[in-house]
Amino acid sequence: MNTSILNKSIQDFITKNSSVSITKLALQKNPFPEVEWISILNQIEAKAKAKDKLPTWFLTENIIYPSKISVEQTSSEKTAAYKASLISGKSLIDLTGGFGVDDYYFSKNFKTIAHCEINEDLSSIVKHNFEQLQVENCTFYADDSGNVLSESNQKWDWIYIDPSRRNDAKGKVFMLKDCLPNVPESLDFYFEKSDSILIKTAPLLDISAGLSELKFVKNIHIIALENEVKELLFEIHNQYRGEITIKTANILKDKTETFEFVLGESDYPSYHLPQKYLYEPNSAIMKSGGFDEVSTSFNINKLHKHSHLYTSDELIDFPGRTFEIEKLLSYGKNDMKTALLNQQANVTTRNFPDTVENIRKKWKIKNGGNVYCFFTTDKNDNKIVLICRKIT
């Protein structure tokens, strides 16, 4: 940990320049020759990344940042706060501590927490930062978490793990066994140390793939921030064999949209041709796969088995985007020429054979404006276009 950057003059310089282009700053002469210029630039760049994502860190004096990539990869404060609200107890051990954002919020709900981080420098940085943030109930271990657990006789209320992918060679498809630590392989060992485990994974992980590798799963949490899925959380309890509940949350500026259902227990959805209103689920629900459950839970109709759009004659409060349908077109040359050729509109496709890009090019539709067009398929397998007005 480079403590020389805590010099007040350097800290003032970092704060003053946190909104200045790094490329521009890099061309300047280092005003503090006793400290490497690259170290100062890294602090400025990382702090700039923290402004919106980690405002508590950004506004606290004498914070030391790791690399910009570490800040980019860490949880945001909003998702960390939501995650911490899900569990509580006397003790928690984080096996993959990282920059400590999750642990900062866990510390508010647990009497004691332990932060394990094999990178000694990063462990020192987090320990220093927690002193600045006035977190007093955290113990730090600059060691492999497996060693920490093996050498401890303590039984923890919760184990938290955020395994990292070993590499990106497999592209978008990966399994938990491809991550470090290998949670499926170590699960029995972990249960010797705690009966409750919370596992965070990247949103790319397929839910069914996660379930195939894990056991005793009770809840699966899907967390989105401003309609972008950020995290999957598998909540497992030793020897649990009941129903699995999928809980979704879309954290917005002024509210959090939530929806949950029991996996595999949906009723039959209802189908209908487009009515007065159109509903598009938020990204957390889309990730959950609970499309039939949306229809039955909100008593609204699906347009088609695979379209994942919903409709009703009465307006409801819905976790996603809501529109009023102003015009229904069959997807054909004459209707398209009359209604949309050379027009401006926001275009979305759902269960439709063509892409947004091709549709825009073919009909010369400019992007933007207040008109929203959904190219989709109805319950009779007809290709249709819904021209809508968004309801805020």
Sequence and secondary structure as in RCSB ss.txt:
>XXXX:A:sequence
MNTSILNKSIQDFITKNSSVSITKLALQKNPFPEVEWISILNQIEAKAKAKDKLPTWFLTENIIYPSKISVEQTS
SEKTAAYKASLISGKSLIDLTGGFGVDDYYFSKNFKTIAHCEINEDLSSIVKHNFEQLQVENCTFYADDSGNVLS
ESNQKWDWIYIDPSRRNDAKGKVFMLKDCLPNVPESLDFYFEKSDSILIKTAPLLDISAGLSELKFVKNIHIIAL
ENEVKELLFEIHNQYRGEITIKTANILKDKTETFEFVLGESDYPSYHLPQKYLYEPNSAIMKSGGFDEVSTSFNI
NKLHKHSHLYTSDELIDFPGRTFEIEKLLSYGKNDMKTALLNQQANVTTRNFPDTVENIRKKWKIKNGGNVYCFF
TTDKNDNKIVLICRKIT
>XXXX:A:secstr
  GGGGSHHHHHHHHHTTTS HHHHHTS  S TTS HHHHHHHHHHHHHHHHH HHHHHSTT     HHHHHHS 
 HHHHHHHHTT  EEEEEETT TT HHHHHHTTTEEEEEEE S HHHHHHHHHHHHHTT  SEEEE S HHHHHH
H    BSEEEE  EES STTTT   GGGEES HHHHHHHHHHHBSEEEEEE TTS HHHHHHH  SEEEEEEEEE
TTEEEEEEEEEETT  S  EEEEEEE SS EEEEEEETT      B S  SEEEEE HHHHHHT HHHHHHHHT 
EESSTTT  EEESS    SEEEEEEEEEEESSHHHHHHHTTT B EEEESS SS HHHHHHHHT BS SSEEEEE
EE TTS EEEEEEEEE 
